[in-house]
């Protein structure tokens, strides 16, 4: 353990699998305490048990939360604050791809669902976590956007719009906290294709090998990313190493945005 986030108490959404679970493991490995929030409470509890077994009891706690529900945010953060003895980091990771077709084909219901899960969650998380973060400065908010929030495609209107909203909302939160004189930073991470369950629909259509090869051909680095690579970007932004970094976007995209 190098202790890059030693003493930090971090609440992570979408933590039952994928990027959220990878970030929770990284926080625990680097000396922090972690609250794992997810609608899939069984999955969150499983990861929490793994972390407690590996790093000691009281390292991880699990919370059931629908990130689109304000009252559930209030309740989960209150419990996490009591269980962990404070909150000094928030990672808004929960998100969905969702919705099918271009702008003419996508239903308004699908569009609204994607926006709610991907954007409302960031708004609600920051809105209700800042009071706890302010009590444990220096603190940090890390919002998981996407390279799709910076570079559009023709057939993902809801995903493009929602992840772009996360990008600028992260900057708004950064400026708000700075204006209030808080040492609470807010930044966004923008991954490209990462080896997580979000790729499963394409794997189901093409097969794992062909699906991943198809995606890798779009990445200058020649491969899809690993969850651990996003997790270590989050560790940097959660740690005091990035104390002067706020309102920024960190692209972890294998070079796609350089094209």
C-alpha positions in Angstrom: 0.0 0.0 0.0 1.4 3.4 -1.0 -1.4 5.3 0.8 -2.2 7.8 -1.9 -5.7 8.3 -0.4 -4.9 7.3 3.1 -7.5 8.8 5.4 -9.9 9.6 2.6 -13.5 8.5 2.9 -15.0 8.1 -0.6 -18.6 7.4 -1.7 -18.8 5.8 -5.1 -22.0 5.2 -7.1 -22.4 2.3 -9.5 -19.9 0.4 -7.4 -21.2 -3.1 -7.7 -19.3 -3.8 -10.9 -17.2 -2.3 -13.7 -15.5 1.0 -13.2 -17.2 1.6 -9.8 -15.9 -1.7 -8.4 -12.4 -1.0 -9.8 -12.3 2.4 -8.2 -13.5 1.1 -4.9 -10.8 -1.5 -4.9 -8.2 1.1 -5.7 -9.4 3.4 -2.9 -9.2 0.5 -0.4 -5.8 -0.5 -1.7 -4.5 3.0 -1.4 -5.5 3.4 2.2 -9.0 4.9 2.0 -12.4 4.0 3.3 -15.1 3.5 0.7 -18.9 3.6 0.6 -20.2 1.5 -2.3 -23.6 2.8 -3.6 -25.6 0.8 -6.1 -29.1 -0.2 -7.0 -27.7 -3.7 -7.1 -27.2 -4.0 -3.3 -26.2 -7.6 -3.4 -23.4 -6.8 -5.8 -22.2 -3.8 -3.7 -22.3 -6.0 -0.6 -20.2 -8.6 -2.3 -17.5 -6.1 -3.3 -17.6 -4.5 0.2 -17.1 -8.0 1.8 -14.1 -8.6 -0.5 -12.5 -5.4 0.5 -13.1 -5.9 4.2 -11.6 -9.3 4.0 -8.5 -8.0 2.2 -8.0 -4.7 4.0 -9.7 -5.1 7.4 -13.2 -4.6 8.8 -14.6 -1.1 8.4 -12.8 -0.5 5.1 -15.9 -0.7 3.0 -19.7 -0.3 3.4 -22.5 -0.9 0.9 -25.6 1.2 0.3 -28.6 0.6 -1.9 -29.4 3.7 -3.9 -31.3 4.7 -7.0 -29.2 7.7 -8.1 -32.2 9.4 -9.7 -34.0 9.5 -6.4 -33.3 12.6 -4.2 -34.5 11.0 -1.0 -32.3 8.0 -1.5 -29.3 10.2 -2.0 -30.0 12.0 1.2 -30.4 8.8 3.2 -27.4 7.0 1.7 -25.0 9.9 2.2 -26.3 10.4 5.8 -25.6 6.7 6.5 -22.2 6.8 4.8 -21.2 9.9 6.8 -22.0 8.1 10.0 -20.5 4.8 9.0 -17.2 6.2 7.6 -16.9 9.0 10.1 -17.3 11.6 7.3 -17.1 11.9 3.5 -14.1 13.5 1.8 -14.6 12.2 -1.7 -17.5 11.6 -4.1 -17.3 9.6 -7.3 -20.4 10.0 -9.5 -19.9 6.9 -11.6 -23.4 5.4 -12.1 -24.5 5.7 -15.7 -26.2 3.9 -18.6 -25.7 3.9 -22.4 -29.4 3.3 -23.0 -31.7 4.4 -25.9 -31.6 3.1 -29.4 -31.3 4.8 -32.7 -30.6 8.3 -33.9 -32.6 11.4 -32.9 -35.5 10.5 -35.1 -35.8 7.0 -33.8 -35.1 7.4 -30.1 -38.1 7.8 -27.9 -38.5 10.7 -25.6 -38.9 8.2 -22.7 -35.5 6.7 -23.5 -33.9 10.1 -23.8 -35.2 11.2 -20.5 -34.1 8.0 -18.8 -30.5 8.4 -19.9 -30.4 12.0 -18.9 -31.9 11.2 -15.5 -29.4 8.4 -14.7 -26.4 10.1 -16.1 -27.0 13.8 -15.3 -29.6 14.0 -12.5 -27.4 11.7 -10.4 -24.4 14.1 -10.7 -26.5 17.0 -9.7 -28.1 15.3 -6.8 -24.8 13.7 -5.6 -23.0 17.0 -5.5 -26.0 19.0 -4.2 -26.2 16.7 -1.1 -22.6 15.7 -0.6 -21.0 19.2 -0.6 -22.0 19.8 3.0 -20.2 16.7 4.1 -17.2 17.3 1.9 -16.9 20.8 3.3 -16.5 19.3 6.8 -13.5 17.2 5.6 -11.4 19.5 3.4 -9.4 19.0 1.3 -12.1 17.1 -0.5 -12.9 16.1 -4.1 -15.7 15.3 -6.5 -14.9 13.1 -9.5 -17.6 12.7 -12.2 -17.3 10.0 -14.7 -18.2 11.4 -18.1 -17.0 9.9 -21.4 -15.0 10.8 -24.5 -18.6 10.7 -25.9 -19.2 13.9 -24.0 -16.5 15.6 -26.0 -16.8 13.9 -29.4 -20.2 13.1 -30.9 -21.4 10.3 -33.0 -24.5 10.1 -35.2 -26.5 7.5 -33.3 -26.2 8.3 -29.6 -28.0 11.5 -28.9 -28.9 10.8 -25.3 -25.5 9.5 -24.4 -23.6 12.4 -26.1 -25.9 15.0 -24.5 -25.8 13.5 -21.0 -22.0 13.0 -20.9 -21.5 16.5 -22.3 -23.7 17.8 -19.5 -21.6 15.9 -16.9 -18.5 17.6 -18.3 -19.8 21.2 -17.9 -21.7 20.5 -14.7 -18.4 19.3 -13.2 -16.9 22.7 -14.1 -19.9 24.5 -12.6 -19.5 22.6 -9.3 -15.8 23.5 -9.3 -16.5 27.2 -9.7 -19.3 27.1 -7.1 -17.1 25.5 -4.5 -14.2 27.9 -5.2 -16.5 30.9 -5.0 -17.7 29.7 -1.5 -14.1 29.4 -0.4 -14.2 25.6 -0.1 -11.2 23.4 -0.7 -13.6 21.0 -2.5 -12.5 20.3 -6.1 -14.6 18.9 -9.0 -13.2 17.3 -12.1 -14.4 14.9 -14.8 -12.9 11.8 -16.3 -13.5 10.9 -19.9 -12.8 7.3 -20.8 -13.1 5.7 -24.2 -14.2 2.0 -24.6 -13.3 0.2 -21.4 -13.6 -3.5 -20.6 -16.7 -3.4 -18.5 -20.3 -4.8 -18.8 -21.4 -1.7 -20.8 -19.7 -3.4 -23.8 -21.8 -6.6 -23.3 -24.5 -5.8 -25.9 -21.9 -5.4 -28.6 -20.1 -8.6 -27.5 -23.5 -10.4 -27.6 -24.0 -9.2 -31.2 -20.5 -9.8 -32.6 -18.8 -12.1 -30.1 -16.2 -11.0 -27.6 -13.1 -11.2 -29.8 -14.6 -9.4 -32.8 -16.4 -6.8 -30.7 -13.3 -5.8 -28.9 -11.2 -5.8 -32.1 -13.8 -3.6 -33.7 -13.5 -1.1 -30.9 -9.8 -1.3 -30.7 -9.4 -0.3 -34.3 -10.9 3.1 -33.4 -8.3 3.7 -30.7 -4.9 5.0 -31.7 -3.4 3.0 -28.8 -4.7 -0.1 -30.5 -6.8 -1.6 -27.6 -9.7 -1.0 -25.3 -9.0 0.3 -21.8 -8.9 -1.6 -18.5 -11.1 -0.6 -15.6 -7.9 -0.2 -13.4 -6.6 2.5 -15.7 -9.7 4.6 -15.0 -9.5 3.8 -11.3 -5.9 5.1 -11.1 -7.0 8.4 -12.8 -9.7 8.7 -10.1 -7.1 8.0 -7.4 -5.1 11.0 -8.7 -8.1 13.3 -8.7 -9.3 12.1 -5.2 -5.8 12.4 -3.7 -4.1 15.6 -2.5 -1.6 15.1 -5.4 -4.2 17.0 -7.5 -4.8 19.8 -4.9 -4.6 22.5 -7.5 -6.6 20.7 -10.2 -10.3 21.7 -10.4 -12.7 22.3 -13.2 -10.6 20.1 -15.4 -11.3 17.1 -17.6 -9.0 14.1 -17.7 -9.1 12.2 -21.0 -8.2 8.5 -20.6 -9.0 7.6 -24.2 -6.0 5.9 -25.8 -5.5 9.0 -28.0 -9.0 9.2 -29.6 -9.4 12.9 -28.8 -6.0 13.7 -30.3 -7.2 12.7 -33.8 
